[in-house]
């Protein structure tokens, strides 16, 4: 019997510098992003090996990013219990990334992807939402824009993020990583923040370029200036995010890739905010209100 992935279609767009493949049936997640020379920008993925978005090169986090403690939070005086989706009793990364999206090809370099939770009675979120993601290639740039809209008659807590896994080694070279973030959250054994973010310490500070090396970070930063860079010497890439992405997650994945995740709020922001922890950037969307932001990747050098 074939795996489900063998029957999934992909959509591909190209520019003079880049080629992008997405999988509409898995959250319109990115399967591959590579330069036209064939060099991977995000970690390379073969479609037959993909069963969930977790095996893709990047996926979208909606209507919240990262983990929620015990899949439970209080909002507006009411208790919300979500389905647990991890082995350690959490729910993680929202519930759009493994759902089918509608995709419209706007041009050879532009895809528009839409989602409506009302089409899914088992959606793991008690509010109705709609979402839109656009992918555009132009020159050495790859732009992703995200819109999350509250389609429910009630106010709802909200957040969003992107989860790209970058190809870390290029020709055997480990890149220098840099990003301007001054604060970091201490976390417990489930990588959940325990209190407000604190100033970064030596070994955690990437405001000056430094290789990740033997470190294995799984950390959420804030007070981020919206810029991150990977530099291999002969080539580099720069990630630039809109100010709505106030938080930045760095995760050294077991497969050797490096996840650099722009997010609009802290991990477990809903529970932290309910406790009165400042700086979580949890949003509350009124009925019909939207949260939106864009992220750009730019290639420099010999790709």
LINLIN-V469778 format. One record per backbone hydrogen bond with DSSP energy under -1.0 kcal/mol. NH is the residue of the N-H (numbers start at 1). CO is the residue of the C=O. If there is no record, write none. Layout:
nh & co
NH & CO
NH & CO
//
This chain:
nh & co
6 & 3
7 & 4
8 & 5
11 & 22
13 & 20
14 & 108
15 & 18
19 & 34
20 & 13
21 & 32
22 & 11
23 & 29
26 & 23
27 & 99
29 & 26
30 & 58
31 & 21
32 & 21
34 & 19
35 & 39
36 & 17
38 & 35
41 & 33
42 & 33
43 & 165
49 & 46
50 & 47
55 & 52
56 & 53
57 & 30
58 & 30
61 & 161
68 & 91
71 & 68
72 & 69
73 & 80
75 & 78
78 & 75
80 & 73
82 & 71
85 & 90
86 & 90
89 & 86
91 & 68
93 & 66
95 & 62
99 & 96
101 & 24
102 & 114
104 & 112
106 & 110
107 & 110
111 & 135
112 & 104
113 & 133
114 & 102
115 & 131
117 & 129
119 & 116
120 & 117
123 & 120
125 & 123
130 & 149
131 & 115
132 & 147
133 & 113
134 & 145
135 & 111
136 & 143
137 & 109
138 & 141
141 & 138
142 & 297
143 & 136
144 & 295
145 & 134
146 & 293
147 & 132
148 & 291
149 & 130
150 & 289
151 & 128
156 & 285
158 & 283
159 & 63
161 & 61
162 & 262
163 & 59
165 & 57
166 & 258
167 & 41
170 & 173
173 & 170
176 & 231
177 & 210
178 & 229
179 & 206
180 & 227
181 & 179
183 & 222
184 & 198
185 & 220
188 & 192
191 & 188
194 & 186
198 & 184
200 & 182
204 & 201
210 & 177
215 & 212
219 & 250
221 & 248
222 & 183
224 & 246
225 & 180
228 & 239
229 & 178
230 & 237
231 & 176
232 & 235
234 & 232
236 & 300
237 & 230
238 & 298
239 & 228
240 & 296
241 & 226
242 & 294
245 & 242
246 & 244
247 & 263
248 & 221
249 & 261
250 & 219
251 & 259
252 & 217
253 & 257
256 & 253
258 & 166
259 & 251
260 & 164
261 & 249
263 & 247
264 & 160
266 & 280
268 & 67
269 & 266
272 & 268
273 & 269
274 & 270
275 & 271
276 & 273
277 & 272
283 & 158
285 & 156
288 & 150
289 & 286
291 & 148
293 & 146
295 & 144
296 & 240
297 & 142
298 & 238
299 & 140
300 & 236
302 & 234
303 & 301
//
